[in-house]
């Protein structure tokens, strides 16, 4: 399988198919910083930034990815942090490959140095 970050979201039957827990665990190896809830229906990560401005820059960058992939996360935004949650509403609020593709693209945004504001330590 290709790296998730190199894939595009799919809207065929395979792209909309809810993943089994075994598939979720295998895909989670490519997005280790993200947490899957117990039910296997959501993948989430909280990002911490120095200030509100950096947080909003990050939110706008995610909006660009979401628009390009036509797959939009739920986000909770506050001063200095943003929680990003992916689930596929069209698949009964279950996880699909598209959720992991987008999570990988968000990670790549930060890891590849393509995004100016840096994360602050979570400690």
N, CA, C and O atoms as a MOPAC input file, in Angstrom:
PM7 MOZYME 1SCF
protein

 N      0.83500 1    -1.17900 1     0.00000 1
 C      0.00000 1     0.00000 1     0.00000 1
 C      0.88000 1     1.24300 1     0.00000 1
 O      1.91200 1     1.27600 1     0.67100 1
 N      0.48100 1     2.25300 1    -0.74200 1
 C      1.19700 1     3.52300 1    -0.77200 1
 C      1.10200 1     4.20200 1     0.58100 1
 O      0.19800 1     3.92900 1     1.37100 1
 N      2.05200 1     5.09200 1     0.83200 1
 C      1.94100 1     5.92600 1     2.02300 1
 C      0.63200 1     6.69800 1     1.95700 1
 O      0.21100 1     7.13300 1     0.88500 1
 N      0.00700 1     6.86000 1     3.08400 1
 C     -1.27300 1     7.57600 1     3.13100 1
 C     -1.15100 1     8.98500 1     2.58600 1
 O     -2.03200 1     9.44800 1     1.86300 1
 N     -0.07400 1     9.67100 1     2.92300 1
 C      0.08100 1    11.07100 1     2.52500 1
 C      0.15700 1    11.23300 1     1.00600 1
 O     -0.12000 1    12.31300 1     0.48600 1
 N      0.52300 1    10.18500 1     0.30400 1
 C      0.63500 1    10.23700 1    -1.15600 1
 C     -0.68000 1     9.90400 1    -1.85700 1
 O     -0.77700 1    10.02500 1    -3.07800 1
 N     -1.68000 1     9.49100 1    -1.10400 1
 C     -2.96500 1     9.11100 1    -1.68700 1
 C     -3.92700 1    10.29500 1    -1.70900 1
 O     -3.73600 1    11.28500 1    -1.00200 1
 N     -4.95000 1    10.17300 1    -2.52400 1
 C     -6.04100 1    11.14900 1    -2.57200 1
 C     -7.28900 1    10.47400 1    -2.00100 1
 O     -7.46300 1     9.26200 1    -2.12900 1
 N     -8.14400 1    11.26200 1    -1.37900 1
 C     -9.40200 1    10.70400 1    -0.88700 1
 C    -10.19500 1    10.11700 1    -2.04600 1
 O    -10.20500 1    10.64800 1    -3.15600 1
 N    -10.85800 1     9.00400 1    -1.74900 1
 C    -11.61600 1     8.29000 1    -2.77800 1
 C    -13.09500 1     8.31900 1    -2.41400 1
 O    -13.47500 1     8.27900 1    -1.24400 1
 N    -13.90400 1     8.38800 1    -3.44700 1
 C    -15.34500 1     8.44300 1    -3.21200 1
 C    -16.08000 1     7.33000 1    -3.93600 1
 O    -17.28700 1     7.40400 1    -4.16500 1
 N    -15.32400 1     6.29000 1    -4.29400 1
 C    -15.93300 1     5.07900 1    -4.82300 1
 C    -16.38700 1     4.23400 1    -3.62900 1
 O    -16.28700 1     4.67200 1    -2.48300 1
 N    -16.88200 1     3.03500 1    -3.89500 1
 C    -17.36800 1     2.18100 1    -2.80800 1
 C    -16.27000 1     1.87000 1    -1.79400 1
 O    -16.53400 1     1.82200 1    -0.59300 1
 N    -15.03400 1     1.65800 1    -2.27100 1
 C    -13.94500 1     1.33400 1    -1.35900 1
 C    -13.60600 1     2.51900 1    -0.45900 1
 O    -13.28500 1     2.33200 1     0.71400 1
 N    -13.67300 1     3.72500 1    -0.99400 1
 C    -13.38000 1     4.91500 1    -0.20600 1
 C    -14.42400 1     5.19900 1     0.85500 1
 O    -14.11900 1     5.82000 1     1.87300 1
 N    -15.65100 1     4.75500 1     0.63300 1
 C    -16.74500 1     4.99000 1     1.58700 1
 C    -16.96700 1     3.81200 1     2.53600 1
 O    -17.78400 1     3.89000 1     3.45300 1
 N    -16.23400 1     2.72700 1     2.30800 1
 C    -16.43000 1     1.52100 1     3.11500 1
 C    -15.87100 1     1.71700 1     4.52600 1
 O    -14.69800 1     2.05400 1     4.68300 1
 N    -16.70500 1     1.50900 1     5.55700 1
 C    -16.19400 1     1.59200 1     6.92800 1
 C    -15.10700 1     0.54200 1     7.15800 1
 O    -15.21700 1    -0.59600 1     6.70200 1
 N    -14.06800 1     0.94100 1     7.86600 1
 C    -12.94000 1     0.05100 1     8.12200 1
 C    -13.21900 1    -0.87000 1     9.30300 1
 O    -13.92800 1    -0.50700 1    10.24200 1
 N    -12.65200 1    -2.06000 1     9.23500 1
 C    -12.68600 1    -2.99500 1    10.35800 1
 C    -11.57100 1    -2.61300 1    11.33200 1
 O    -10.62300 1    -1.93000 1    10.94300 1
 N    -11.67100 1    -3.04200 1    12.58500 1
 C    -10.67600 1    -2.67700 1    13.59900 1
 C     -9.26200 1    -3.10400 1    13.20800 1
 O     -8.30500 1    -2.38700 1    13.50100 1
 N     -9.11200 1    -4.24500 1    12.55900 1
 C     -7.78300 1    -4.69300 1    12.14000 1
 C     -7.18000 1    -3.71700 1    11.12800 1
 O     -5.98600 1    -3.42300 1    11.17900 1
 N     -8.00500 1    -3.22000 1    10.21700 1
 C     -7.54600 1    -2.24600 1     9.22600 1
 C     -7.18800 1    -0.92300 1     9.89600 1
 O     -6.19800 1    -0.28200 1     9.54200 1
 N     -8.00100 1    -0.52600 1    10.86100 1
 C     -7.75700 1     0.72100 1    11.59100 1
 C     -6.40800 1     0.65300 1    12.30000 1
 O     -5.61800 1     1.59500 1    12.22900 1
 N     -6.14600 1    -0.45000 1    12.97900 1
 C     -4.88100 1    -0.60300 1    13.70500 1
 C     -3.69300 1    -0.56600 1    12.75700 1
 O     -2.66000 1     0.01700 1    13.08700 1
 N     -3.82100 1    -1.17400 1    11.59300 1
 C     -2.72800 1    -1.16200 1    10.61700 1
 C     -2.47700 1     0.24800 1    10.08300 1
 O     -1.32600 1     0.65900 1     9.93600 1
 N     -3.53700 1     0.98100 1     9.79700 1
 C     -3.39100 1     2.34500 1     9.27800 1
 C     -2.89100 1     3.30700 1    10.34600 1
 O     -2.20800 1     4.28300 1    10.03400 1
 N     -3.22300 1     3.04100 1    11.58900 1
 C     -2.81000 1     3.93200 1    12.67100 1
 C     -1.28500 1     3.97600 1    12.80400 1
 O     -0.74100 1     4.94400 1    13.33400 1
 N     -0.60100 1     2.95200 1    12.33400 1
 C      0.86500 1     2.95000 1    12.34900 1
 C      1.45000 1     4.08800 1    11.52300 1
 O      2.59800 1     4.47700 1    11.73700 1
 N      0.67900 1     4.62500 1    10.58600 1
 C      1.16200 1     5.72200 1     9.74500 1
 C      0.79100 1     7.09500 1    10.30600 1
 O      1.25500 1     8.11600 1     9.79800 1
 N     -0.03200 1     7.12700 1    11.33400 1
 C     -0.43000 1     8.39000 1    11.97800 1
 C     -0.40300 1     8.18500 1    13.50000 1
 O     -1.42800 1     8.29500 1    14.17400 1
 N      0.76900 1     7.88900 1    14.01300 1
 C      0.91600 1     7.46800 1    15.40700 1
 C      0.46800 1     8.49900 1    16.43700 1
 O      0.06100 1     8.12400 1    17.53700 1
 N      0.53200 1     9.76600 1    16.11500 1
 C      0.16400 1    10.80500 1    17.08500 1
 C     -1.34900 1    10.97300 1    17.22500 1
 O     -1.81400 1    11.69400 1    18.10700 1
 N     -2.10800 1    10.31800 1    16.36900 1
 C     -3.57200 1    10.42800 1    16.39100 1
 C     -4.15100 1     9.31300 1    17.25700 1
 O     -3.61500 1     8.20600 1    17.30900 1
 N     -5.24800 1     9.62300 1    17.93000 1
 C     -5.93400 1     8.65400 1    18.78400 1
 C     -7.23100 1     8.19900 1    18.13100 1
 O     -8.00200 1     9.01100 1    17.62000 1
 N     -7.45700 1     6.90200 1    18.15600 1
 C     -8.72300 1     6.32900 1    17.68500 1
 C     -9.57500 1     6.06200 1    18.91800 1
 O     -9.09100 1     5.49500 1    19.89800 1
 N    -10.84700 1     6.46700 1    18.87500 1
 C    -11.71200 1     6.21400 1    20.03000 1
 C    -12.00100 1     4.71500 1    20.15100 1
 O    -11.75400 1     3.95000 1    19.22000 1
 N    -12.52500 1     4.30800 1    21.30400 1
 C    -12.76100 1     2.88700 1    21.58800 1
 C    -13.66000 1     2.21300 1    20.56800 1
 O    -13.46900 1     1.04000 1    20.24700 1
 N    -14.63500 1     2.94300 1    20.05800 1
 C    -15.58000 1     2.38000 1    19.09900 1
 C    -14.98900 1     2.27800 1    17.69500 1
 O    -15.57600 1     1.64400 1    16.81700 1
 N    -13.84600 1     2.89200 1    17.48400 1
 C    -13.23700 1     2.87900 1    16.15500 1
 C    -14.00700 1     3.71900 1    15.15500 1
 O    -14.04300 1     3.40500 1    13.96500 1
 N    -14.63000 1     4.80100 1    15.64600 1
 C    -15.44800 1     5.63400 1    14.76000 1
 C    -14.84600 1     7.00500 1    14.48400 1
 O    -15.30100 1     7.71200 1    13.58500 1
 N    -13.81800 1     7.38900 1    15.25400 1
 C    -13.20800 1     8.71300 1    15.10100 1
 C    -11.70900 1     8.61900 1    15.30700 1
 O    -11.22100 1     7.78100 1    16.06500 1
 N    -10.98800 1     9.49400 1    14.62000 1
 C     -9.55600 1     9.65100 1    14.83800 1
 C     -9.33100 1    11.12100 1    15.17100 1
 O     -9.81700 1    12.00500 1    14.46500 1
 N     -8.58900 1    11.38100 1    16.25300 1
 C     -8.45400 1    12.75500 1    16.74100 1
 C     -7.02500 1    13.05100 1    17.17800 1
 O     -6.26700 1    12.16300 1    17.56900 1
 N     -6.69300 1    14.32700 1    17.09400 1
 C     -5.40600 1    14.80800 1    17.59200 1
 C     -5.57400 1    16.26600 1    18.00700 1
 O     -6.24300 1    17.04600 1    17.32900 1
 N     -4.95800 1    16.61700 1    19.12800 1
 C     -4.95300 1    18.00600 1    19.58000 1
 C     -3.57500 1    18.59300 1    19.32400 1
 O     -2.55800 1    18.00700 1    19.69300 1
 N     -3.55500 1    19.74900 1    18.69000 1
 C     -2.32800 1    20.45800 1    18.34600 1
 C     -2.23400 1    21.70000 1    19.21800 1
 O     -3.22400 1    22.40700 1    19.40600 1
 N     -1.03900 1    21.97000 1    19.75200 1
 C     -0.82300 1    23.11800 1    20.63100 1
 C      0.11700 1    24.10500 1    19.95800 1
 O      1.14500 1    23.72400 1    19.39800 1
 N     -0.25300 1    25.38400 1    20.02100 1
 C      0.53400 1    26.44900 1    19.40800 1
 C      0.80700 1    27.55400 1    20.41600 1
 O      0.21200 1    27.60400 1    21.49200 1
 N      1.71900 1    28.43200 1    20.03900 1
 C      2.16100 1    29.51400 1    20.91300 1
 C      1.07000 1    30.54800 1    21.17400 1
 O      1.01900 1    31.13600 1    22.25400 1
 N      0.19500 1    30.77400 1    20.19100 1
 C     -0.80700 1    31.82800 1    20.35100 1
 C     -1.99800 1    31.57000 1    19.42500 1
 O     -2.01300 1    30.61100 1    18.65300 1
 N     -2.97500 1    32.43500 1    19.52300 1
 C     -4.20100 1    32.29000 1    18.73800 1
 C     -3.94100 1    32.46200 1    17.24500 1
 O     -4.51600 1    31.74600 1    16.42600 1
 N     -3.08600 1    33.40000 1    16.89700 1
 C     -2.77000 1    33.65400 1    15.49000 1
 C     -2.19300 1    32.40300 1    14.82400 1
 O     -2.60500 1    32.04100 1    13.72200 1
 N     -1.25100 1    31.75100 1    15.48300 1
 C     -0.67300 1    30.52700 1    14.92300 1
 C     -1.71700 1    29.41800 1    14.82700 1
 O     -1.74100 1    28.65000 1    13.86500 1
 N     -2.57600 1    29.34900 1    15.83500 1
 C     -3.64500 1    28.35000 1    15.80300 1
 C     -4.55200 1    28.57500 1    14.60100 1
 O     -4.90700 1    27.62500 1    13.90300 1
 N     -4.92500 1    29.81600 1    14.35700 1
 C     -5.81800 1    30.11900 1    13.23200 1
 C     -5.13400 1    29.89000 1    11.88400 1
 O     -5.79000 1    29.48700 1    10.92400 1
 N     -3.83000 1    30.14100 1    11.80100 1
 C     -3.10400 1    29.80800 1    10.57100 1
 C     -3.19600 1    28.31000 1    10.29700 1
 O     -3.39300 1    27.88700 1     9.15800 1
 N     -3.05100 1    27.52400 1    11.34600 1
 C     -3.14700 1    26.07600 1    11.22800 1
 C     -4.54600 1    25.65400 1    10.78500 1
 O     -4.69000 1    24.80200 1     9.90700 1
 N     -5.57100 1    26.24400 1    11.38500 1
 C     -6.95700 1    25.93900 1    11.01200 1
 C     -7.18200 1    26.24200 1     9.53100 1
 O     -7.81000 1    25.45200 1     8.82600 1
 N     -6.68100 1    27.36300 1     9.06300 1
 C     -6.83600 1    27.71800 1     7.64600 1
 C     -6.08500 1    26.75700 1     6.73500 1
 O     -6.56000 1    26.44300 1     5.64400 1
 N     -4.92700 1    26.28900 1     7.16500 1
 C     -4.18500 1    25.30900 1     6.36800 1
 C     -4.95200 1    23.98800 1     6.29300 1
 O     -4.98200 1    23.34600 1     5.24300 1
 N     -5.56800 1    23.58300 1     7.39900 1
 C     -6.39300 1    22.37200 1     7.38300 1
 C     -7.59500 1    22.56900 1     6.46700 1
 O     -7.99000 1    21.64700 1     5.75300 1
 N     -8.17500 1    23.75700 1     6.48400 1
 C     -9.31100 1    24.03700 1     5.59500 1
 C     -8.90500 1    23.86400 1     4.14100 1
 O     -9.69600 1    23.37600 1     3.33300 1
 N     -7.69000 1    24.25500 1     3.79600 1
 C     -7.20000 1    24.08900 1     2.42200 1
 C     -7.10500 1    22.60700 1     2.07500 1
 O     -7.55300 1    22.19000 1     1.00700 1
 N     -6.52000 1    21.80600 1     2.97700 1
 C     -6.41900 1    20.35800 1     2.75300 1
 C     -7.81300 1    19.75400 1     2.62600 1
 O     -8.07100 1    18.97400 1     1.70900 1
 N     -8.70500 1    20.10800 1     3.53400 1
 C    -10.06300 1    19.55300 1     3.53500 1
 C    -10.79600 1    19.89000 1     2.24800 1
 O    -11.50100 1    19.04500 1     1.69700 1
 N    -10.63900 1    21.09800 1     1.77100 1
 C    -11.28700 1    21.49700 1     0.52400 1
 C    -10.71200 1    20.72700 1    -0.65700 1
 O    -11.45500 1    20.26100 1    -1.52000 1
 N     -9.39900 1    20.59400 1    -0.69600 1
 C     -8.73800 1    19.86300 1    -1.78800 1
 C     -9.15700 1    18.39200 1    -1.80600 1
 O     -9.36500 1    17.81300 1    -2.87200 1
 N     -9.27900 1    17.79500 1    -0.62500 1
 C     -9.62600 1    16.37500 1    -0.52400 1
 C    -11.13600 1    16.14100 1    -0.46400 1
 O    -11.58300 1    14.99700 1    -0.53500 1
 N    -11.92200 1    17.20600 1    -0.33500 1
 C    -13.37900 1    17.10500 1    -0.17100 1
 C    -13.73100 1    16.19500 1     1.00700 1
 O    -14.65600 1    15.38500 1     0.94000 1
 N    -12.96700 1    16.35600 1     2.08500 1
 C    -13.18600 1    15.57500 1     3.30600 1
 C    -12.88300 1    16.49900 1     4.48400 1
 O    -11.73700 1    16.89500 1     4.69400 1
 N    -13.91300 1    16.83300 1     5.24100 1
 C    -13.81400 1    17.91900 1     6.21100 1
 C    -13.88000 1    17.41000 1     7.64800 1
 O    -14.78600 1    16.65500 1     8.00000 1
 N    -12.92200 1    17.82200 1     8.47600 1
 C    -12.92600 1    17.38800 1     9.87300 1
 C    -13.83000 1    18.26300 1    10.73000 1
 O    -14.24500 1    19.34700 1    10.32200 1
 N    -14.11900 1    17.77300 1    11.91100 1
 C    -14.69200 1    18.60800 1    12.95600 1
 C    -13.49800 1    19.19200 1    13.70200 1
 O    -12.52000 1    18.49100 1    13.96200 1
 N    -13.57900 1    20.47500 1    14.04600 1
 C    -12.48300 1    21.11600 1    14.76400 1
 C    -13.02900 1    21.91700 1    15.93300 1
 O    -14.06800 1    22.57100 1    15.83600 1
 N    -12.31200 1    21.84900 1    17.02400 1
 C    -12.60200 1    22.70500 1    18.17000 1
 C    -11.37700 1    23.58300 1    18.36600 1
 O    -10.27600 1    23.09100 1    18.61400 1
 N    -11.58200 1    24.88800 1    18.25300 1
 C    -10.47900 1    25.84100 1    18.24900 1
 C    -10.55000 1    26.72600 1    19.48500 1
 O    -11.60500 1    27.26900 1    19.81300 1
 N     -9.42500 1    26.86500 1    20.16100 1
 C     -9.29800 1    27.76200 1    21.31000 1
 C     -7.93700 1    28.44000 1    21.23300 1
 O     -7.12400 1    28.12500 1    20.36400 1
 N     -7.69800 1    29.36200 1    22.14000 1
 C     -6.41400 1    30.04500 1    22.17900 1
 C     -5.30300 1    29.01000 1    22.37200 1
 O     -5.27700 1    28.29200 1    23.37200 1
 N     -4.39700 1    28.94400 1    21.41500 1
 C     -3.22600 1    28.09100 1    21.55600 1
 C     -3.41400 1    26.61700 1    21.27000 1
 O     -2.45000 1    25.85600 1    21.35000 1
 N     -4.61300 1    26.18800 1    20.93900 1
 C     -4.75700 1    24.77600 1    20.57100 1
 C     -5.97200 1    24.54600 1    19.67700 1
 O     -6.91000 1    25.34100 1    19.62000 1
 N     -5.90000 1    23.41500 1    18.98800 1
 C     -6.96600 1    23.02100 1    18.07100 1
 C     -7.07800 1    21.50300 1    18.09700 1
 O     -6.09300 1    20.79600 1    17.88500 1
 N     -8.27900 1    21.00800 1    18.35700 1
 C     -8.53300 1    19.57000 1    18.25900 1
 C     -9.14100 1    19.30000 1    16.89000 1
 O    -10.10300 1    19.95200 1    16.48300 1
 N     -8.56600 1    18.33000 1    16.18700 1
 C     -9.03300 1    17.94700 1    14.85700 1
 C     -9.56500 1    16.52500 1    14.95300 1
 O     -8.87900 1    15.63200 1    15.45100 1
 N    -10.79100 1    16.31400 1    14.47500 1
 C    -11.43100 1    15.00000 1    14.53700 1
 C    -11.91800 1    14.63200 1    13.14100 1
 O    -12.66600 1    15.37900 1    12.51000 1
 N    -11.48100 1    13.46800 1    12.67300 1
 C    -11.96500 1    12.95300 1    11.39800 1
 C    -12.86900 1    11.75400 1    11.63700 1
 O    -12.57700 1    10.89400 1    12.46800 1
 N    -13.96200 1    11.71100 1    10.90100 1
 C    -14.86700 1    10.57800 1    10.79200 1
 C    -15.56900 1    10.76100 1     9.45400 1
 O    -15.57300 1    11.86500 1     8.91000 1
 N    -16.15300 1     9.71700 1     8.92200 1
 C    -16.82500 1     9.85000 1     7.63000 1
 C    -18.32700 1     9.81500 1     7.84700 1
 O    -18.90900 1     8.76600 1     8.12300 1
 N    -18.94100 1    10.98000 1     7.71800 1
 C    -20.38000 1    11.11000 1     7.96300 1
 C    -21.19700 1    10.27600 1     6.97800 1
 O    -22.21900 1     9.70000 1     7.35200 1
 N    -20.75200 1    10.20900 1     5.71800 1
 C    -21.47700 1     9.44400 1     4.68900 1
 C    -21.43400 1     7.94100 1     4.92300 1
 O    -22.16400 1     7.18800 1     4.27900 1
 N    -20.57800 1     7.50100 1     5.84400 1
 C    -20.47000 1     6.07400 1     6.14700 1
 C    -20.98300 1     5.77500 1     7.55100 1
 O    -20.49900 1     4.86600 1     8.22600 1
 N    -21.96400 1     6.55000 1     7.97400 1
 C    -22.56200 1     6.32300 1     9.28500 1
 C    -21.66300 1     6.74200 1    10.43100 1
 O    -21.67700 1     6.12100 1    11.49400 1
 N    -20.87500 1     7.80000 1    10.22300 1
 C    -19.92800 1     8.28200 1    11.23600 1
 C    -18.97100 1     7.18200 1    11.67600 1
 O    -18.75000 1     6.95500 1    12.86500 1
 N    -18.41700 1     6.51500 1    10.68500 1
 C    -17.41100 1     5.47600 1    10.91300 1
 C    -16.12300 1     5.91600 1    10.24500 1
 O    -16.12400 1     6.85200 1     9.44500 1
 N    -15.03200 1     5.25300 1    10.56300 1
 C    -13.75100 1     5.56400 1     9.93900 1
 C    -13.62800 1     4.88400 1     8.58700 1
 O    -13.99500 1     3.72100 1     8.41800 1
 N    -13.10000 1     5.63900 1     7.62700 1
 C    -12.78200 1     5.10700 1     6.30300 1
 C    -11.33000 1     5.45400 1     6.00000 1
 O    -10.68200 1     6.17300 1     6.76100 1
 N    -10.83200 1     4.94500 1     4.90000 1
 C     -9.47100 1     5.25700 1     4.46800 1
 C     -9.27900 1     6.76600 1     4.34200 1
 O     -8.18400 1     7.26800 1     4.59800 1
 N    -10.31500 1     7.49200 1     3.95400 1
 C    -10.20300 1     8.93800 1     3.75900 1
 C     -9.83000 1     9.67500 1     5.04300 1
 O     -9.12200 1    10.68100 1     4.99100 1
 N    -10.29000 1     9.19600 1     6.17700 1
 C     -9.94900 1     9.82900 1     7.45100 1
 C     -8.45000 1     9.72800 1     7.72200 1
 O     -7.83000 1    10.67800 1     8.20000 1
 N     -7.88500 1     8.58000 1     7.41500 1
 C     -6.45400 1     8.37700 1     7.63800 1
 C     -5.61200 1     9.12600 1     6.60700 1
 O     -4.53200 1     9.62100 1     6.93000 1
 N     -6.09100 1     9.21000 1     5.38900 1
 C     -5.38800 1     9.99200 1     4.36300 1
 C     -5.29400 1    11.44900 1     4.80300 1
 O     -4.22500 1    12.05400 1     4.72500 1
 N     -6.39300 1    12.00500 1     5.25900 1
 C     -6.38800 1    13.41400 1     5.67900 1
 C     -5.55400 1    13.62500 1     6.93800 1
 O     -4.85600 1    14.63300 1     7.04600 1
 N     -5.61200 1    12.70600 1     7.88200 1
 C     -4.77800 1    12.82600 1     9.08400 1
 C     -3.30000 1    12.83100 1     8.70400 1
 O     -2.51900 1    13.60700 1     9.25500 1
 N     -2.91700 1    11.97700 1     7.77400 1
 C     -1.52100 1    11.93500 1     7.31800 1
 C     -1.12800 1    13.23700 1     6.63500 1
 O     -0.00100 1    13.70700 1     6.79400 1
 N     -2.03600 1    13.81300 1     5.88500 1
 C     -1.74200 1    15.08400 1     5.20500 1
 C     -1.59900 1    16.23200 1     6.20700 1
 O     -0.78200 1    17.13000 1     6.00300 1
 N     -2.37600 1    16.21100 1     7.27200 1
 C     -2.22900 1    17.22300 1     8.32200 1
 C     -0.86600 1    17.06200 1     8.99900 1
 O     -0.16600 1    18.05000 1     9.22100 1
 N     -0.48700 1    15.83000 1     9.32700 1
 C      0.83400 1    15.59600 1     9.91400 1
 C      1.94100 1    16.06200 1     8.97800 1
 O      2.91000 1    16.68100 1     9.41800 1
 N      1.79900 1    15.76900 1     7.70100 1
 C      2.81800 1    16.15100 1     6.72300 1
 C      2.96400 1    17.66600 1     6.63400 1
 O      4.06700 1    18.18000 1     6.45100 1
 N      1.86700 1    18.36300 1     6.76400 1
 C      1.88600 1    19.82500 1     6.75600 1
 C      2.85900 1    20.34400 1     7.81300 1
 O      3.61800 1    21.27900 1     7.55900 1
 N      2.83300 1    19.74600 1     8.97600 1
 C      3.71400 1    20.17200 1    10.06500 1
 C      5.11400 1    19.58400 1     9.94000 1
 O      6.10100 1    20.29600 1    10.12700 1
 N      5.21200 1    18.30300 1     9.62800 1
 C      6.49700 1    17.60900 1     9.61600 1
 C      7.40100 1    17.99600 1     8.46000 1
 O      8.62400 1    17.96700 1     8.59400 1
 N      6.82200 1    18.35400 1     7.34200 1
 C      7.62300 1    18.65800 1     6.15800 1
 C      8.10800 1    20.10300 1     6.14400 1
 O      8.77800 1    20.52800 1     5.20200 1
 N      7.77300 1    20.85100 1     7.17600 1
 C      8.19700 1    22.23800 1     7.22500 1
 C      7.41800 1    23.12800 1     6.27900 1
 O      7.86000 1    24.22700 1     5.94300 1
 N      6.24700 1    22.65100 1     5.84500 1
 C      5.41800 1    23.41600 1     4.92200 1
 C      4.52000 1    24.41500 1     5.64300 1
 O      3.75500 1    25.14300 1     5.01100 1
 N      4.61800 1    24.44200 1     6.95700 1
 C      3.73900 1    25.29700 1     7.74700 1
 C      4.60100 1    26.10100 1     8.70400 1
 O      5.42600 1    25.53600 1     9.42100 1
 N      4.42000 1    27.39900 1     8.72100 1
 C      5.27000 1    28.28700 1     9.50600 1
 C      5.24200 1    28.06500 1    11.00400 1
 O      6.27000 1    27.69500 1    11.57100 1
 N      4.10300 1    28.27400 1    11.68400 1
 C      4.08600 1    28.13500 1    13.14000 1
 C      4.41900 1    26.71300 1    13.57300 1
 O      3.92600 1    25.74100 1    13.00000 1
 N      5.25200 1    26.61400 1    14.57900 1
 C      5.65400 1    25.30900 1    15.09400 1
 C      4.79800 1    24.94600 1    16.30000 1
 O      4.31300 1    25.81000 1    17.03100 1
 N      4.63100 1    23.65100 1    16.48300 1
 C      3.92600 1    23.16500 1    17.66200 1
 C      4.74200 1    23.48000 1    18.90500 1
 O      5.97200 1    23.49300 1    18.85400 1
 N      4.07700 1    23.73000 1    20.00500 1
 C      4.77000 1    23.88500 1    21.27500 1
 C      4.69300 1    22.56100 1    22.01600 1
 O      3.81800 1    21.73700 1    21.75000 1
 N      5.60800 1    22.36600 1    22.93900 1
 C      5.59500 1    21.13600 1    23.72700 1
 C      4.27200 1    21.02200 1    24.45500 1
 O      3.72300 1    22.01200 1    24.93700 1
 N      3.77000 1    19.80500 1    24.52900 1
 C      2.48200 1    19.58400 1    25.16900 1
 C      2.61500 1    19.41400 1    26.67400 1
 O      1.61100 1    19.33700 1    27.38300 1
 N      3.83800 1    19.35600 1    27.16300 1
 C      4.04400 1    19.15900 1    28.60800 1
 C      3.73500 1    20.40900 1    29.39300 1
 O      3.85600 1    20.41400 1    30.61800 1

